[in-house]
Amino acid sequence: MNKIEEVTICLHCGCSEEIVNRQIELLGTLSEHYKIHWNNRINRHPESYDSYSELINDCVATSPTEYIIFINDRTTPYASDAKHMLELLEDGYAAVTKYSVGFMAFSKELIRQIGWWDERYYGGGYEDDDFVLKLRLHNLSYYESLEGTYDMSWKSPLQPEDGKACSKSEPYFYSKWNQTDDEIIRVIDEEEYEKYKDKLGN
């Protein structure tokens, strides 16, 4: 078992200091168990990203620790949930979610193995499916749940307004992956991102 001693928490909210401060407050007792590093988008990159994948990649590239927790702005993150996620990583899961990719944890080693998140899913949509297929191709264990608390009543003003991100990403997803009942074949290779070169360490 690999004992995690420190972790970076990436808060995705770029539109509200109030939300960021509330999430930090809810996670406060986590510092009793781990050394915490905060990587808050609102300080680092409050502007829009071209894709959700780019947001995740930027979080990984700018986080100082091997283990990272990613928290969407609509997530209500409880310290007990975050601690459970890290315990599952210690037990050998490659990636853990408490509300799909809106409340997620994994290590940089995962990115070293399967590559960066694919930023060709412009605006968001299908990048999470892409991530899961890469986990499956590498035979890595994945804990996915909807146990966390997630507020669906609002959406960040930094997200696309037209609500068509998934329909825009869908054709690319099905051109990249050929899936049958028996096999999954990646038709389009992963991209190499020069901007993230040497950002993962050893």
Backbone as CSV, one residue per row, in Angstrom:
resi,resn,N_x,N_y,N_z,CA_x,CA_y,CA_z,C_x,C_y,C_z
1,MET,0.838,-1.194,0.000,0.000,0.000,0.000,0.876,1.247,0.000
2,ASN,0.571,2.190,-0.886,1.335,3.425,-1.005,0.663,4.514,-0.165
3,LYS,1.322,4.930,0.906,0.741,5.923,1.804,0.894,7.318,1.221
4,ILE,-0.224,8.020,1.074,-0.217,9.390,0.560,-0.044,10.343,1.731
5,GLU,0.940,11.220,1.624,1.206,12.160,2.709,0.841,13.589,2.354
6,GLU,0.894,13.931,1.072,0.522,15.285,0.655,-0.261,15.231,-0.646
7,VAL,-1.094,16.228,-0.835,-1.995,16.237,-1.984,-2.254,17.678,-2.403
8,THR,-2.444,17.880,-3.694,-2.878,19.181,-4.209,-4.374,19.115,-4.466
9,ILE,-5.085,20.133,-4.004,-6.513,20.241,-4.269,-6.724,21.355,-5.279
10,CYS,-7.277,20.990,-6.431,-7.543,21.949,-7.507,-9.023,22.313,-7.486
11,LEU,-9.300,23.566,-7.198,-10.665,24.067,-7.217,-10.910,24.739,-8.557
12,HIS,-11.878,24.213,-9.327,-12.096,24.646,-10.703,-12.845,25.963,-10.843
13,CYS,-13.437,26.459,-9.767,-14.262,27.649,-9.886,-13.417,28.868,-10.261
14,GLY,-13.831,29.535,-11.343,-13.129,30.738,-11.767,-13.996,31.979,-11.706
15,CYS,-15.228,31.819,-11.180,-16.189,32.922,-11.258,-16.616,33.476,-9.910
16,SER,-16.247,32.827,-8.789,-16.765,33.262,-7.499,-15.800,32.941,-6.364
17,GLU,-15.279,33.980,-5.732,-14.440,33.797,-4.544,-15.245,33.158,-3.415
18,GLU,-16.522,33.465,-3.356,-17.378,32.913,-2.305,-17.442,31.394,-2.384
19,ILE,-17.604,30.856,-3.599,-17.636,29.409,-3.781,-16.297,28.794,-3.401
20,VAL,-15.222,29.394,-3.863,-13.880,28.883,-3.562,-13.648,28.850,-2.054
21,ASN,-13.978,29.933,-1.376,-13.764,29.993,0.075,-14.624,28.969,0.811
22,ARG,-15.847,28.757,0.335,-16.728,27.772,0.954,-16.169,26.367,0.775
23,GLN,-15.660,26.057,-0.406,-15.087,24.732,-0.641,-13.841,24.510,0.220
24,ILE,-13.016,25.526,0.345,-11.831,25.426,1.212,-12.251,25.167,2.653
25,GLU,-13.273,25.864,3.098,-13.774,25.687,4.463,-14.264,24.252,4.691
26,LEU,-15.022,23.715,3.734,-15.558,22.363,3.868,-14.458,21.304,3.921
27,LEU,-13.337,21.586,3.284,-12.233,20.627,3.220,-11.209,20.834,4.329
28,GLY,-11.475,21.767,5.222,-10.497,22.183,6.221,-9.901,21.064,7.043
29,THR,-10.721,20.114,7.506,-10.194,19.071,8.391,-9.310,18.061,7.664
30,LEU,-9.273,18.115,6.343,-8.392,17.213,5.596,-6.923,17.455,5.958
31,SER,-6.627,18.677,6.368,-5.242,19.013,6.739,-4.784,18.303,8.009
32,GLU,-5.700,17.675,8.720,-5.324,16.875,9.890,-4.672,15.563,9.464
33,HIS,-4.858,15.177,8.224,-4.365,13.887,7.737,-3.312,14.004,6.643
34,TYR,-3.313,15.134,5.916,-2.413,15.302,4.777,-1.863,16.728,4.749
35,LYS,-0.709,16.868,4.141,-0.211,18.208,3.824,-0.933,18.668,2.557
36,ILE,-1.623,19.807,2.640,-2.470,20.266,1.545,-1.812,21.411,0.781
37,HIS,-1.842,21.315,-0.542,-1.455,22.411,-1.429,-2.717,22.829,-2.196
38,TRP,-2.972,24.109,-2.259,-4.152,24.614,-2.978,-3.732,25.127,-4.351
39,ASN,-4.477,24.719,-5.359,-4.223,25.167,-6.730,-5.563,25.660,-7.282
40,ASN,-5.842,26.932,-7.062,-7.167,27.469,-7.355,-7.191,28.185,-8.702
41,ARG,-8.072,27.733,-9.541,-8.199,28.317,-10.875,-8.449,29.821,-10.818
42,ILE,-9.225,30.268,-9.855,-9.612,31.682,-9.802,-8.383,32.579,-9.651
43,ASN,-7.308,32.032,-9.106,-6.042,32.769,-8.981,-5.124,32.526,-10.179
44,ARG,-5.193,31.315,-10.715,-4.246,30.899,-11.755,-4.727,31.209,-13.165
45,HIS,-6.031,30.974,-13.426,-6.558,31.101,-14.789,-8.063,31.334,-14.723
46,PRO,-8.501,32.531,-14.354,-9.945,32.796,-14.220,-10.682,32.903,-15.554
47,GLU,-9.954,32.915,-16.655,-10.584,33.003,-17.967,-11.112,31.623,-18.390
48,SER,-11.871,31.589,-19.460,-12.394,30.334,-19.990,-11.269,29.485,-20.582
49,TYR,-11.455,28.191,-20.528,-10.591,27.242,-21.235,-11.301,26.812,-22.513
50,ASP,-10.529,26.380,-23.497,-11.132,25.885,-24.733,-11.846,24.556,-24.528
51,SER,-11.422,23.802,-23.509,-12.046,22.509,-23.240,-11.871,22.162,-21.768
52,TYR,-12.722,21.258,-21.297,-12.576,20.762,-19.927,-11.271,19.998,-19.792
53,SER,-10.878,19.314,-20.847,-9.601,18.595,-20.836,-8.438,19.547,-20.592
54,GLU,-8.477,20.718,-21.216,-7.404,21.693,-21.012,-7.374,22.156,-19.559
55,LEU,-8.531,22.317,-18.945,-8.594,22.679,-17.534,-7.921,21.616,-16.675
56,ILE,-8.261,20.340,-16.920,-7.655,19.253,-16.146,-6.146,19.199,-16.365
57,ASN,-5.717,19.287,-17.612,-4.287,19.235,-17.915,-3.526,20.377,-17.258
58,ASP,-4.115,21.556,-17.272,-3.472,22.707,-16.646,-3.347,22.496,-15.142
59,CYS,-4.371,21.902,-14.539,-4.304,21.588,-13.111,-3.153,20.628,-12.820
60,VAL,-3.038,19.578,-13.617,-1.967,18.604,-13.420,-0.601,19.277,-13.576
61,ALA,-0.466,20.060,-14.639,0.829,20.685,-14.955,1.261,21.703,-13.897
62,THR,0.320,22.313,-13.200,0.651,23.364,-12.235,0.556,22.894,-10.783
63,SER,0.321,21.608,-10.568,0.229,21.074,-9.211,1.588,20.536,-8.764
64,PRO,2.016,20.860,-7.544,3.355,20.469,-7.094,3.465,19.044,-6.569
65,THR,2.340,18.368,-6.337,2.397,17.040,-5.730,2.039,15.950,-6.732
66,GLU,2.363,14.725,-6.353,2.060,13.573,-7.199,0.561,13.281,-7.229
67,TYR,-0.105,13.460,-6.101,-1.539,13.155,-6.012,-2.363,14.436,-6.055
68,ILE,-3.476,14.378,-6.787,-4.275,15.582,-7.043,-5.756,15.244,-6.901
69,ILE,-6.500,16.162,-6.281,-7.957,16.088,-6.242,-8.491,17.247,-7.079
70,PHE,-9.474,16.954,-7.933,-10.054,17.942,-8.844,-11.506,18.171,-8.436
71,ILE,-11.878,19.451,-8.218,-13.207,19.747,-7.691,-13.889,20.815,-8.530
72,ASN,-15.000,20.429,-9.145,-15.795,21.332,-9.955,-16.453,22.407,-9.089
73,ASP,-16.826,23.525,-9.708,-17.431,24.621,-8.947,-18.815,24.287,-8.411
74,ARG,-19.487,23.294,-8.983,-20.826,22.922,-8.504,-20.790,21.795,-7.468
75,THR,-19.598,21.327,-7.131,-19.429,20.270,-6.147,-19.436,20.841,-4.733
76,THR,-20.104,20.143,-3.825,-19.996,20.440,-2.397,-19.046,19.396,-1.819
77,PRO,-17.776,19.747,-1.651,-16.775,18.738,-1.291,-16.625,18.586,0.228
78,TYR,-16.896,17.413,0.717,-16.711,17.147,2.138,-15.364,16.467,2.362
79,ALA,-14.717,16.811,3.463,-13.399,16.251,3.762,-13.451,14.728,3.841
80,SER,-14.538,14.172,4.340,-14.661,12.712,4.447,-14.645,12.055,3.066
81,ASP,-15.298,12.688,2.093,-15.283,12.162,0.726,-13.878,12.227,0.132
82,ALA,-13.209,13.359,0.325,-11.852,13.517,-0.211,-10.902,12.500,0.416
83,LYS,-11.029,12.282,1.710,-10.176,11.307,2.400,-10.444,9.903,1.864
84,HIS,-11.702,9.579,1.641,-12.042,8.265,1.090,-11.441,8.081,-0.300
85,MET,-11.464,9.125,-1.108,-10.880,9.055,-2.443,-9.380,8.745,-2.369
86,LEU,-8.685,9.407,-1.474,-7.247,9.177,-1.338,-6.962,7.780,-0.794
87,GLU,-7.809,7.296,0.092,-7.645,5.927,0.599,-7.829,4.907,-0.519
88,LEU,-8.769,5.163,-1.417,-8.965,4.259,-2.551,-7.761,4.282,-3.499
89,LEU,-7.154,5.452,-3.678,-5.924,5.520,-4.480,-4.809,4.732,-3.788
90,GLU,-4.730,4.843,-2.474,-3.731,4.066,-1.721,-3.952,2.563,-1.905
91,ASP,-5.215,2.167,-2.036,-5.547,0.749,-2.188,-5.299,0.226,-3.600
92,GLY,-4.968,1.119,-4.535,-4.589,0.660,-5.866,-5.454,1.119,-7.013
93,TYR,-6.517,1.853,-6.734,-7.302,2.394,-7.846,-6.471,3.439,-8.594
94,ALA,-6.584,3.445,-9.916,-5.832,4.406,-10.730,-6.505,5.770,-10.749
95,ALA,-7.832,5.779,-10.642,-8.602,7.020,-10.616,-9.861,6.775,-9.794
96,VAL,-10.290,7.817,-9.089,-11.453,7.705,-8.215,-12.332,8.932,-8.434
97,THR,-13.639,8.725,-8.534,-14.556,9.860,-8.623,-15.663,9.714,-7.591
98,LYS,-16.130,10.850,-7.099,-17.275,10.885,-6.187,-18.485,11.559,-6.833
99,TYR,-18.261,12.239,-7.936,-19.360,12.689,-8.780,-18.834,12.817,-10.206
100,SER,-18.649,11.664,-10.822,-18.018,11.599,-12.127,-16.756,12.469,-12.110
101,VAL,-16.438,13.148,-13.199,-15.189,13.924,-13.225,-15.333,15.289,-12.554
102,GLY,-16.497,15.578,-11.974,-16.687,16.814,-11.228,-16.068,16.777,-9.846
103,PHE,-15.743,15.580,-9.363,-15.102,15.406,-8.052,-14.253,14.152,-8.184
104,MET,-12.967,14.327,-8.457,-12.125,13.250,-8.977,-10.732,13.344,-8.377
105,ALA,-10.054,12.197,-8.317,-8.671,12.158,-7.836,-7.871,11.126,-8.627
106,PHE,-6.631,11.473,-8.919,-5.692,10.518,-9.495,-4.278,11.062,-9.306
107,SER,-3.296,10.310,-9.749,-1.905,10.730,-9.597,-1.308,11.125,-10.941
108,LYS,-0.205,11.821,-10.890,0.498,12.168,-12.123,1.001,10.924,-12.849
109,GLU,1.250,9.862,-12.092,1.694,8.623,-12.722,0.665,8.108,-13.718
110,LEU,-0.609,8.349,-13.444,-1.644,7.940,-14.395,-1.462,8.653,-15.730
111,ILE,-1.176,9.944,-15.690,-0.963,10.707,-16.921,0.297,10.221,-17.635
112,ARG,1.326,9.860,-16.873,2.531,9.306,-17.494,2.202,8.028,-18.265
113,GLN,1.253,7.259,-17.750,0.923,5.977,-18.375,-0.036,6.117,-19.548
114,ILE,-1.095,6.905,-19.394,-2.136,6.924,-20.437,-2.136,8.192,-21.277
115,GLY,-1.330,9.179,-20.910,-1.268,10.422,-21.676,-2.175,11.496,-21.105
116,TRP,-2.005,12.701,-21.608,-2.800,13.845,-21.168,-4.254,13.690,-21.614
117,TRP,-5.134,14.413,-20.965,-6.526,14.465,-21.419,-6.562,15.100,-22.812
118,ASP,-7.426,14.587,-23.652,-7.495,15.001,-25.053,-8.205,16.357,-25.174
119,GLU,-7.481,17.370,-25.594,-8.021,18.726,-25.666,-8.769,19.004,-26.966
120,ARG,-8.961,17.984,-27.781,-9.716,18.163,-29.019,-11.227,18.077,-28.799
121,TYR,-11.635,17.830,-27.557,-13.063,17.886,-27.215,-13.403,19.314,-26.838
122,TYR,-13.538,20.162,-27.808,-13.704,21.589,-27.578,-14.981,21.887,-26.813
123,GLY,-14.853,22.700,-25.782,-16.001,23.127,-25.011,-16.424,22.143,-23.938
124,GLY,-16.054,20.906,-24.062,-16.450,19.892,-23.098,-17.444,18.919,-23.691
125,GLY,-17.499,17.743,-23.110,-18.360,16.688,-23.618,-17.535,15.576,-24.223
126,TYR,-17.736,14.371,-23.732,-17.093,13.144,-24.196,-15.643,12.995,-23.741
127,GLU,-15.051,14.024,-23.146,-13.681,13.851,-22.660,-13.633,12.864,-21.499
128,ASP,-14.719,12.778,-20.715,-14.753,11.813,-19.622,-14.861,10.391,-20.159
129,ASP,-15.658,10.187,-21.208,-15.744,8.867,-21.843,-14.382,8.461,-22.418
130,ASP,-13.708,9.415,-23.032,-12.379,9.187,-23.586,-11.421,8.729,-22.483
131,PHE,-11.480,9.408,-21.349,-10.633,9.090,-20.196,-10.876,7.652,-19.728
132,VAL,-12.136,7.261,-19.628,-12.474,5.916,-19.162,-11.995,4.850,-20.149
133,LEU,-12.138,5.115,-21.436,-11.666,4.141,-22.425,-10.152,3.968,-22.341
134,LYS,-9.426,5.032,-22.096,-7.971,4.917,-21.948,-7.617,4.091,-20.709
135,LEU,-8.375,4.271,-19.630,-8.166,3.445,-18.441,-8.393,1.968,-18.772
136,ARG,-9.460,1.693,-19.514,-9.775,0.306,-19.866,-8.696,-0.304,-20.759
137,LEU,-8.216,0.466,-21.713,-7.175,-0.044,-22.610,-5.894,-0.383,-21.861
138,HIS,-5.639,0.334,-20.765,-4.435,0.075,-19.967,-4.712,-0.872,-18.799
139,ASN,-5.940,-1.409,-18.743,-6.319,-2.371,-17.702,-6.122,-1.789,-16.303
140,LEU,-6.554,-0.558,-16.127,-6.406,0.130,-14.839,-7.758,0.225,-14.137
141,SER,-7.737,0.088,-12.830,-8.979,0.083,-12.064,-9.504,1.501,-11.860
142,TYR,-10.818,1.619,-11.900,-11.489,2.928,-11.858,-12.681,2.840,-10.916
143,TYR,-12.709,3.730,-9.941,-13.842,3.807,-9.016,-14.667,5.013,-9.420
144,GLU,-15.874,4.755,-9.935,-16.735,5.851,-10.374,-18.049,5.789,-9.609
145,SER,-18.471,6.922,-9.072,-19.738,6.948,-8.353,-20.370,8.330,-8.455
146,LEU,-21.587,8.406,-7.936,-22.300,9.671,-7.785,-22.601,9.897,-6.309
147,GLU,-21.676,9.474,-5.449,-21.863,9.592,-4.007,-21.756,11.034,-3.516
148,GLY,-21.024,11.847,-4.234,-20.812,13.225,-3.802,-22.052,14.085,-3.995
149,THR,-21.946,15.316,-3.518,-23.045,16.273,-3.625,-22.722,17.272,-4.724
150,TYR,-23.640,17.412,-5.679,-23.392,18.232,-6.871,-24.641,19.045,-7.177
151,ASP,-24.487,20.342,-7.341,-25.606,21.255,-7.545,-25.833,21.470,-9.044
152,MET,-26.901,20.886,-9.565,-27.202,20.993,-10.993,-28.082,22.194,-11.319
153,SER,-28.376,23.039,-10.331,-29.339,24.127,-10.541,-28.728,25.341,-11.236
154,TRP,-27.408,25.359,-11.422,-26.779,26.514,-12.058,-25.552,26.052,-12.843
155,LYS,-25.028,26.932,-13.660,-23.839,26.636,-14.467,-22.935,27.863,-14.470
156,SER,-21.643,27.643,-14.420,-20.685,28.742,-14.417,-20.829,29.595,-15.673
157,PRO,-20.755,30.902,-15.536,-20.789,31.770,-16.722,-19.561,31.597,-17.614
158,LEU,-18.550,30.877,-17.130,-17.357,30.632,-17.936,-17.544,29.451,-18.893
159,GLN,-18.626,28.691,-18.723,-18.915,27.587,-19.631,-19.649,28.095,-20.869
160,PRO,-19.563,27.347,-21.979,-20.257,27.768,-23.207,-21.753,27.947,-22.977
161,GLU,-22.304,28.982,-23.556,-23.716,29.309,-23.352,-24.658,28.459,-24.201
162,ASP,-24.182,27.997,-25.360,-25.102,27.358,-26.298,-25.523,25.949,-25.884
163,GLY,-24.820,25.355,-24.908,-25.196,24.031,-24.437,-24.986,22.924,-25.461
164,LYS,-24.176,23.173,-26.478,-23.996,22.199,-27.552,-22.617,21.541,-27.537
165,ALA,-21.936,21.621,-26.378,-20.580,21.075,-26.319,-20.555,19.594,-26.656
166,CYS,-21.498,18.838,-26.114,-21.505,17.391,-26.368,-21.768,17.068,-27.828
167,SER,-22.700,17.780,-28.440,-23.004,17.502,-29.848,-21.828,17.866,-30.745
168,LYS,-21.027,18.850,-30.320,-19.838,19.217,-31.099,-18.731,18.184,-30.929
169,SER,-18.647,17.590,-29.737,-17.577,16.629,-29.452,-17.909,15.218,-29.897
170,GLU,-19.183,14.914,-30.040,-19.604,13.553,-30.351,-18.993,12.998,-31.640
171,PRO,-19.009,13.745,-32.748,-18.418,13.182,-33.982,-16.945,12.834,-33.822
172,TYR,-16.208,13.683,-33.113,-14.785,13.392,-32.916,-14.599,12.132,-32.074
173,PHE,-15.389,11.989,-31.010,-15.282,10.810,-30.144,-15.460,9.530,-30.947
174,TYR,-16.478,9.480,-31.794,-16.761,8.255,-32.537,-15.814,8.051,-33.724
175,SER,-15.121,9.094,-34.113,-14.083,8.898,-35.122,-12.764,8.451,-34.476
176,LYS,-12.574,8.806,-33.206,-11.345,8.418,-32.500,-11.403,6.968,-32.025
177,TRP,-12.588,6.528,-31.607,-12.735,5.202,-31.017,-13.686,4.334,-31.843
178,ASN,-13.265,3.126,-32.127,-14.114,2.130,-32.774,-14.445,1.071,-31.729
179,GLN,-15.720,1.015,-31.310,-16.128,0.107,-30.247,-17.102,-0.946,-30.777
180,THR,-16.834,-2.199,-30.423,-17.761,-3.290,-30.700,-18.012,-4.017,-29.383
181,ASP,-18.826,-5.062,-29.432,-19.076,-5.847,-28.225,-17.819,-6.547,-27.734
182,ASP,-16.863,-6.766,-28.624,-15.690,-7.570,-28.293,-14.414,-6.762,-28.079
183,GLU,-14.358,-5.562,-28.624,-13.090,-4.832,-28.542,-13.283,-3.333,-28.677
184,ILE,-12.274,-2.632,-28.212,-12.201,-1.179,-28.358,-10.895,-0.873,-29.082
185,ILE,-10.986,-0.148,-30.177,-9.787,0.200,-30.952,-9.672,1.710,-31.027
186,ARG,-8.505,2.233,-30.662,-8.244,3.661,-30.814,-7.787,3.902,-32.245
187,VAL,-8.550,4.679,-32.979,-8.266,4.942,-34.384,-7.373,6.177,-34.539
188,ILE,-7.586,7.159,-33.704,-6.795,8.396,-33.741,-5.869,8.413,-32.536
189,ASP,-4.588,8.640,-32.762,-3.601,8.638,-31.685,-3.785,9.826,-30.742
190,GLU,-3.237,9.669,-29.542,-3.243,10.764,-28.586,-2.314,11.877,-29.066
191,GLU,-2.625,13.095,-28.671,-1.776,14.236,-29.002,-0.660,14.391,-27.979
192,GLU,0.460,14.876,-28.447,1.541,15.305,-27.561,1.438,16.821,-27.413
193,TYR,1.487,17.307,-26.195,1.330,18.741,-25.953,2.653,19.352,-25.503
194,GLU,3.238,20.140,-26.386,4.519,20.753,-26.099,4.441,21.638,-24.865
195,LYS,3.286,22.269,-24.638,3.155,23.203,-23.519,3.253,22.491,-22.169
196,TYR,3.036,21.175,-22.153,3.139,20.430,-20.888,4.431,19.628,-20.773
197,LYS,5.328,19.819,-21.707,6.585,19.060,-21.686,7.330,19.316,-20.372
198,ASP,7.799,18.260,-19.770,8.589,18.303,-18.523,7.765,18.799,-17.328
199,LYS,6.441,18.743,-17.411,5.606,19.204,-16.291,5.252,18.089,-15.313
200,LEU,5.535,16.834,-15.666,5.116,15.731,-14.814,6.201,15.271,-13.851
201,GLY,7.457,15.544,-14.149,8.523,15.027,-13.294,8.670,13.519,-13.471
202,ASN,9.431,12.919,-12.563,9.698,11.472,-12.663,8.624,10.687,-11.928
